[in-house]
Amino acid sequence: MTAVVIPEYEMDEEGRFSDSPFLEEHGSKKEDAGIPAVFVHEHAKTGFLADLVVPENITRPEDPLLVVFEHSLLGKEPVRVRLRIPDSGEPVQYAKLMGLIRDYPVVLRTFWLHRLRSACADHTTIPPMRLSPIGVIESQEGLVSRDSFGVMLEGEFAEFVPPESPLPFSFKTRCRTTRANQKAISIIPAVKSLNKPPRVFNKIRLDVLPAAGGICWFDMVFRVDPDGLCMIVALDPLLQMRARSVTFVG
């Protein structure tokens, strides 16, 4: 196990933090929305843990980030702090903030989405079970799918792998959260035969970190192999940092 050294910074009476290479200034105009830090754990002795998920389009750690903290102990108005995070090159970084919430330490855990994506590429998928939940037929071009493979969206079947697709066939899409502090992204896979209602499989729940709506995501690959195996591979950048295969049985 690798120990994580967490730098510590203390707020002074003027609302500024010591050793300002990390924290540049306190407060900002309300027109600047900033990035919300979500409190995910609090304890009377150990203090608070807050998660900060930095969107993919922010790739320069040397630029200060406007971070918004909101908690009952901070008062009715959110506290905005402009942070400058030292560039360690790691996808996840930590810092301890003293004086932000009374005498309690606040550990800020920062996730850089543009780095997490590259961290996922170093891992391989879990080997799936070899099962056949979709029909396969032989054509002049070779093996093709007889049925279509997709997901259920608001009660309607969304087709990702159409019938008569040459096998193997893969469809890639990105699934994002739609609400603030959403705890999971749910996928309901389904297979549909011609002129028949879709055959729906069990819902798959993919946990995500709390963040603003649309920030957290999974890259999903829907694949059908020549033997009819349907598989979904989910790149999980925030929690597992590895690719994950899920097999659905018809």
C-alpha positions in Angstrom: 0.0 0.0 0.0 1.3 3.5 -0.9 1.0 6.2 1.7 -0.5 9.5 0.5 1.2 12.6 1.9 -1.4 15.4 2.2 -0.1 19.0 2.2 -1.8 21.2 4.8 -2.8 24.8 4.5 -4.3 27.1 7.2 -6.7 30.0 6.7 -5.7 33.3 8.4 -8.0 36.0 9.9 -8.3 37.7 6.5 -9.6 34.6 4.8 -6.3 33.7 3.1 -4.4 30.5 3.3 -0.7 30.1 4.3 1.8 28.8 1.7 -0.3 30.3 -1.1 1.2 28.2 -4.0 -1.9 26.1 -3.4 -4.6 28.6 -2.4 -4.3 31.9 -4.2 -7.2 34.0 -2.9 -10.5 33.8 -1.1 -13.8 35.0 -2.4 -15.0 35.9 -5.9 -17.8 37.5 -7.8 -21.1 35.6 -7.7 -21.3 35.7 -11.5 -18.5 33.2 -11.7 -20.2 29.9 -10.9 -17.1 27.9 -10.1 -16.8 24.2 -9.5 -18.7 22.7 -6.6 -16.9 20.6 -4.0 -19.2 18.0 -2.6 -18.9 16.9 1.0 -19.0 13.1 1.1 -17.9 12.4 4.7 -17.8 14.2 8.0 -16.7 13.1 11.5 -16.5 15.0 14.7 -12.8 13.9 15.2 -11.3 13.4 11.8 -13.1 16.3 10.0 -14.5 16.5 6.5 -13.8 14.9 3.1 -14.9 16.9 0.0 -14.6 15.7 -3.6 -13.8 18.1 -6.4 -14.3 16.7 -9.9 -12.5 18.9 -12.5 -14.1 18.8 -15.9 -12.3 17.4 -19.0 -11.9 20.8 -20.6 -9.7 22.0 -17.7 -6.3 20.6 -18.4 -3.9 23.3 -16.9 -3.3 22.6 -13.2 -1.2 25.8 -13.0 -4.4 27.9 -13.6 -6.3 28.7 -10.4 -9.7 27.0 -10.0 -12.7 28.7 -8.4 -14.1 26.1 -5.9 -17.4 26.5 -4.2 -18.0 25.0 -0.7 -21.5 24.8 0.6 -22.3 23.4 4.1 -24.5 24.4 7.0 -21.5 25.2 9.2 -20.3 27.7 6.6 -23.5 29.8 6.8 -26.3 30.4 4.4 -24.1 31.7 1.5 -21.6 29.4 -0.3 -17.9 30.0 0.3 -15.8 30.5 -2.9 -12.1 29.8 -2.8 -9.7 30.2 -5.7 -7.3 27.3 -5.6 -4.0 26.7 -7.4 -3.1 23.0 -7.3 0.6 22.0 -7.7 1.1 19.8 -10.8 2.0 16.3 -9.5 0.9 14.6 -12.7 -1.4 12.3 -10.7 -5.1 11.8 -11.7 -6.2 12.2 -8.0 -4.7 14.7 -5.6 -5.3 15.6 -2.0 -4.8 18.7 0.2 -5.9 19.5 3.8 -7.6 22.8 4.4 -7.5 24.2 8.0 -9.8 27.0 9.1 -12.3 26.6 6.3 -14.9 25.0 8.6 -14.2 26.2 12.2 -11.5 24.0 13.7 -12.3 21.0 11.6 -9.8 19.9 8.9 -11.2 19.6 5.4 -9.4 17.1 3.1 -10.0 18.1 -0.6 -9.8 15.1 -3.0 -9.4 16.4 -6.5 -10.2 14.2 -9.6 -8.7 15.4 -12.9 -10.9 13.9 -15.6 -8.5 14.5 -18.4 -5.9 12.4 -16.5 -8.2 9.7 -15.3 -9.0 8.7 -18.9 -5.4 7.9 -19.6 -5.1 6.0 -16.3 -7.9 3.7 -17.5 -6.0 2.7 -20.6 -3.4 0.9 -18.5 -5.8 -1.8 -17.4 -7.4 -4.7 -19.2 -11.0 -5.9 -19.2 -12.3 -8.7 -17.0 -12.8 -11.9 -19.2 -16.5 -12.3 -19.8 -18.4 -15.6 -19.6 -19.0 -17.1 -23.0 -22.8 -17.1 -23.3 -25.2 -16.4 -26.3 -28.1 -14.1 -25.6 -28.6 -12.8 -29.2 -29.5 -14.6 -32.5 -26.8 -15.0 -35.2 -27.4 -16.0 -38.8 -25.1 -16.7 -41.8 -25.2 -14.6 -44.8 -23.1 -14.2 -48.0 -20.9 -11.7 -46.1 -20.5 -14.0 -43.2 -22.0 -14.1 -39.7 -24.5 -11.3 -39.0 -26.8 -10.5 -36.1 -30.4 -11.6 -36.4 -31.6 -9.4 -33.5 -30.8 -5.9 -32.4 -29.0 -5.0 -29.2 -29.3 -1.8 -27.2 -30.8 -0.2 -24.1 -34.1 0.9 -22.8 -34.5 4.7 -22.5 -37.6 6.1 -20.8 -39.5 2.9 -21.8 -38.4 2.9 -25.4 -35.8 0.7 -27.1 -32.7 2.5 -28.3 -30.9 0.4 -30.9 -27.1 0.3 -30.8 -26.3 -2.8 -32.7 -28.9 -3.1 -35.6 -30.0 -6.5 -37.1 -27.8 -7.8 -40.0 -24.7 -6.1 -38.5 -21.5 -8.0 -39.6 -20.0 -9.7 -36.5 -18.1 -8.8 -34.5 -19.8 -5.4 -34.2 -19.0 -2.7 -31.6 -20.8 0.6 -30.8 -19.2 3.2 -28.5 -21.0 5.9 -26.6 -20.5 8.1 -23.6 -23.1 8.0 -20.8 -23.2 11.1 -18.5 -25.0 12.0 -15.3 -28.0 14.3 -15.8 -28.5 15.6 -12.2 -26.3 17.2 -9.6 -24.9 14.7 -7.0 -26.3 11.7 -8.9 -25.0 8.5 -7.2 -25.1 6.2 -10.2 -25.6 5.8 -13.9 -28.1 3.0 -14.7 -28.1 0.9 -17.9 -31.0 -1.3 -18.9 -29.7 -3.6 -21.8 -32.2 -5.2 -24.1 -32.4 -7.4 -27.2 -35.2 -6.9 -29.8 -36.3 -9.4 -32.5 -38.3 -8.3 -35.6 -42.0 -7.5 -34.8 -41.6 -8.5 -31.1 -41.3 -6.4 -28.0 -37.8 -6.0 -26.6 -36.4 -8.6 -24.2 -35.2 -6.6 -21.2 -32.3 -7.7 -18.9 -31.6 -6.7 -15.4 -30.6 -3.1 -14.7 -26.9 -2.4 -14.3 -25.9 0.2 -11.8 -22.6 2.0 -12.3 -21.6 4.1 -9.2 -20.2 7.6 -9.8 -18.8 10.3 -7.5 -21.1 13.2 -6.5 -20.6 16.1 -8.8 -22.5 18.6 -10.8 -24.8 17.2 -13.5 -23.0 16.1 -16.7 -19.5 16.0 -15.1 -19.2 12.2 -14.4 -19.4 9.8 -17.2 -18.7 6.3 -18.5 -17.4 5.3 -21.9 -19.6 2.4 -22.9 -18.8 -0.2 -25.6 -21.7 -2.4 -26.8 -20.3 -5.4 -28.6 -21.7 -8.6 -30.2 -19.2 -11.4 -31.0 -19.6 -13.9 -33.9 -20.8 -16.5 -31.4 -23.7 -14.2 -30.3 -22.1 -13.1 -27.0 -23.4 -9.6 -26.0 -21.1 -7.6 -23.9 -20.9 -4.1 -22.4 -17.5 -2.7 -21.5 -17.7 0.3 -19.1 -14.6 2.5 -18.7 -15.0 3.7 -15.1 -12.6 6.6 -14.6 -13.6 7.9 -11.2 -13.9 4.8 -8.9 -12.2 1.7 -10.2 -9.8 3.3 -12.8 -10.0 0.2 -14.9 -12.2 -1.2 -17.7 -15.0 -3.4 -16.6 -16.9 -6.0 -18.6 -20.5 -7.0 -17.9 -22.1 -10.0 -19.7 -25.9 -10.3 -20.1 -27.6 -13.7 -20.4 -30.7 -14.1 -22.6 
